[in-house]
Amino acid sequence: MSYWFIVAGLLGALALVLDAFGAHGLKVFLGEKNVDVEHMIYLWQTATKYQMWHAIFIAIVAGSYAKFPHSLGFVIMLLATLG
């Protein structure tokens, strides 16, 4: 198994956990602060969607990693991981 599949899996799992927190715990956490809660939840959901898209992209590129020259494939994966 490729190192990048592990990275994609971990980033996807992190996105899932953060999205679950946003759906169930963020409102309680932000309720104590003086902020626009609905807007912050929208931003949180957008961020977790982007996180998941990055994880999916890394998994797709990892699947075709053998077709890229080694250095180019590494650069693409690194840039995708950093976001």
Backbone as CSV, one residue per row, in Angstrom:
resi,resn,N_x,N_y,N_z,CA_x,CA_y,CA_z,C_x,C_y,C_z
1,MET,0.842,-1.188,0.000,0.000,0.000,0.000,0.880,1.242,0.000
2,SER,0.483,2.189,-0.797,1.244,3.416,-0.935,1.089,4.302,0.303
3,TYR,2.162,4.999,0.612,2.141,5.976,1.699,1.037,7.009,1.465
4,TRP,0.809,7.383,0.217,-0.177,8.420,-0.104,-1.605,7.946,0.113
5,PHE,-1.865,6.649,-0.038,-3.193,6.136,0.287,-3.452,6.269,1.788
6,ILE,-2.431,6.063,2.584,-2.562,6.230,4.035,-2.820,7.688,4.369
7,VAL,-2.080,8.596,3.722,-2.287,10.030,3.942,-3.711,10.411,3.552
8,ALA,-4.176,9.953,2.395,-5.532,10.260,1.941,-6.574,9.723,2.927
9,GLY,-6.358,8.516,3.426,-7.281,7.943,4.397,-7.326,8.728,5.693
10,LEU,-6.157,9.124,6.167,-6.107,9.904,7.408,-6.756,11.271,7.237
11,LEU,-6.487,11.931,6.107,-7.104,13.235,5.863,-8.617,13.109,5.689
12,GLY,-9.059,12.042,5.038,-10.493,11.806,4.904,-11.152,11.532,6.248
13,ALA,-10.502,10.736,7.076,-11.037,10.459,8.415,-11.081,11.731,9.254
14,LEU,-10.049,12.560,9.138,-10.026,13.830,9.866,-11.175,14.729,9.407
15,ALA,-11.424,14.775,8.103,-12.538,15.571,7.587,-13.863,15.068,8.138
16,LEU,-14.020,13.758,8.213,-15.248,13.169,8.730,-15.450,13.504,10.207
17,VAL,-14.391,13.397,10.989,-14.479,13.706,12.421,-14.781,15.192,12.632
18,LEU,-14.102,16.052,11.872,-14.338,17.487,12.014,-15.745,17.868,11.564
19,ASP,-16.246,17.221,10.532,-17.605,17.491,10.082,-18.622,17.044,11.123
20,ALA,-18.382,15.907,11.740,-19.275,15.434,12.803,-19.263,16.396,13.987
21,PHE,-18.084,16.895,14.329,-18.002,17.891,15.406,-18.773,19.146,15.021
22,GLY,-18.631,19.573,13.768,-19.353,20.755,13.313,-20.855,20.575,13.361
23,ALA,-21.321,19.366,13.083,-22.757,19.105,13.087,-23.326,18.958,14.491
24,HIS,-22.509,18.477,15.428,-23.050,18.145,16.750,-22.483,18.959,17.906
25,GLY,-21.274,19.462,17.787,-20.668,20.118,18.940,-20.304,21.574,18.754
26,LEU,-20.221,22.019,17.511,-19.748,23.376,17.263,-20.735,24.426,17.749
27,LYS,-22.022,24.159,17.580,-23.032,25.132,18.015,-22.957,25.349,19.524
28,VAL,-22.763,24.269,20.263,-22.642,24.374,21.716,-21.380,25.158,22.076
29,PHE,-20.290,24.855,21.390,-19.022,25.534,21.659,-19.115,27.020,21.329
30,LEU,-19.724,27.366,20.193,-19.805,28.765,19.771,-20.908,29.530,20.480
31,GLY,-21.850,28.812,21.078,-22.933,29.476,21.792,-22.440,30.314,22.949
32,GLU,-21.293,29.967,23.482,-20.725,30.701,24.601,-19.987,31.957,24.143
33,LYS,-19.685,32.036,22.865,-18.935,33.171,22.328,-19.904,34.190,21.742
34,ASN,-19.411,35.364,21.450,-20.225,36.406,20.847,-19.955,36.440,19.344
35,VAL,-20.450,35.413,18.617,-20.214,35.300,17.176,-21.519,34.920,16.480
36,ASP,-21.542,35.082,15.157,-22.668,34.643,14.351,-22.537,33.126,14.157
37,VAL,-23.293,32.372,14.918,-23.154,30.920,14.974,-23.462,30.278,13.625
38,GLU,-24.538,30.680,12.980,-24.918,30.063,11.706,-23.861,30.292,10.633
39,HIS,-23.285,31.482,10.601,-22.227,31.769,9.622,-20.976,30.939,9.914
40,MET,-20.630,30.807,11.168,-19.456,30.014,11.537,-19.667,28.535,11.202
41,ILE,-20.865,28.024,11.388,-21.156,26.636,11.029,-21.052,26.454,9.520
42,TYR,-21.544,27.434,8.752,-21.419,27.379,7.295,-19.942,27.345,6.881
43,LEU,-19.130,28.191,7.482,-17.697,28.205,7.175,-17.049,26.875,7.550
44,TRP,-17.421,26.326,8.689,-16.870,25.047,9.142,-17.213,23.929,8.158
45,GLN,-18.473,23.909,7.707,-18.889,22.879,6.751,-18.144,23.026,5.423
46,THR,-17.948,24.254,4.981,-17.200,24.494,3.744,-15.769,23.990,3.883
47,ALA,-15.140,24.270,5.008,-13.761,23.836,5.235,-13.649,22.317,5.256
48,THR,-14.601,21.646,5.882,-14.531,20.182,5.930,-14.798,19.566,4.557
49,LYS,-15.633,20.219,3.745,-15.842,19.732,2.376,-14.554,19.836,1.567
50,TYR,-13.862,20.970,1.693,-12.585,21.131,0.994,-11.570,20.098,1.471
51,GLN,-11.569,19.827,2.767,-10.667,18.819,3.317,-10.949,17.453,2.686
52,MET,-12.219,17.105,2.568,-12.585,15.817,1.987,-12.226,15.768,0.503
53,TRP,-12.452,16.855,-0.225,-12.082,16.884,-1.641,-10.584,16.707,-1.825
54,HIS,-9.781,17.302,-0.932,-8.331,17.109,-1.001,-7.972,15.647,-0.759
55,ALA,-8.624,15.018,0.201,-8.350,13.604,0.484,-8.716,12.733,-0.719
56,ILE,-9.841,13.025,-1.344,-10.253,12.252,-2.528,-9.267,12.464,-3.666
57,PHE,-8.849,13.716,-3.876,-7.883,14.013,-4.930,-6.571,13.269,-4.706
58,ILE,-6.096,13.261,-3.472,-4.849,12.562,-3.165,-5.001,11.067,-3.438
59,ALA,-6.150,10.488,-3.088,-6.376,9.062,-3.342,-6.399,8.769,-4.841
60,ILE,-7.017,9.653,-5.626,-7.068,9.459,-7.080,-5.674,9.547,-7.686
61,VAL,-4.931,10.553,-7.294,-3.579,10.708,-7.834,-2.680,9.576,-7.351
62,ALA,-2.880,9.109,-6.127,-2.089,7.980,-5.628,-2.358,6.734,-6.448
63,GLY,-3.598,6.586,-6.926,-3.933,5.437,-7.750,-3.202,5.429,-9.079
64,SER,-2.905,6.620,-9.593,-2.184,6.704,-10.865,-0.746,7.191,-10.670
65,TYR,-0.245,7.040,-9.450,1.097,7.508,-9.105,2.169,6.864,-9.982
66,ALA,1.958,5.642,-10.371,2.963,4.922,-11.169,3.112,5.522,-12.567
67,LYS,2.087,6.208,-13.039,2.141,6.782,-14.378,2.916,8.101,-14.429
68,PHE,3.088,8.736,-13.276,3.824,10.000,-13.221,5.301,9.731,-13.013
69,PRO,6.165,10.590,-13.553,7.571,10.507,-13.130,7.642,10.733,-11.615
70,HIS,8.568,10.085,-10.981,8.611,10.071,-9.524,8.617,11.473,-8.917
71,SER,9.432,12.361,-9.420,9.529,13.690,-8.811,8.258,14.497,-9.038
72,LEU,7.654,14.413,-10.225,6.427,15.147,-10.507,5.280,14.624,-9.654
73,GLY,5.173,13.322,-9.534,4.130,12.735,-8.701,4.260,13.159,-7.250
74,PHE,5.482,13.212,-6.743,5.699,13.628,-5.361,5.293,15.077,-5.165
75,VAL,5.646,15.936,-6.100,5.307,17.351,-5.992,3.797,17.540,-6.009
76,ILE,3.091,16.821,-6.893,1.632,16.918,-6.947,1.012,16.469,-5.632
77,MET,1.486,15.375,-5.103,0.950,14.862,-3.837,1.243,15.818,-2.690
78,LEU,2.420,16.368,-2.653,2.783,17.289,-1.578,1.915,18.541,-1.641
79,LEU,1.731,19.093,-2.825,0.899,20.290,-2.972,-0.557,20.004,-2.607
80,ALA,-1.059,18.848,-2.980,-2.426,18.486,-2.641,-2.594,18.298,-1.143
81,THR,-1.578,17.736,-0.499,-1.647,17.545,0.954,-1.624,18.867,1.694
82,LEU,-0.790,19.785,1.218,-0.686,21.086,1.876,-1.890,21.969,1.589
83,GLY,-2.616,21.654,0.537,-3.880,22.318,0.291,-3.806,23.539,-0.521
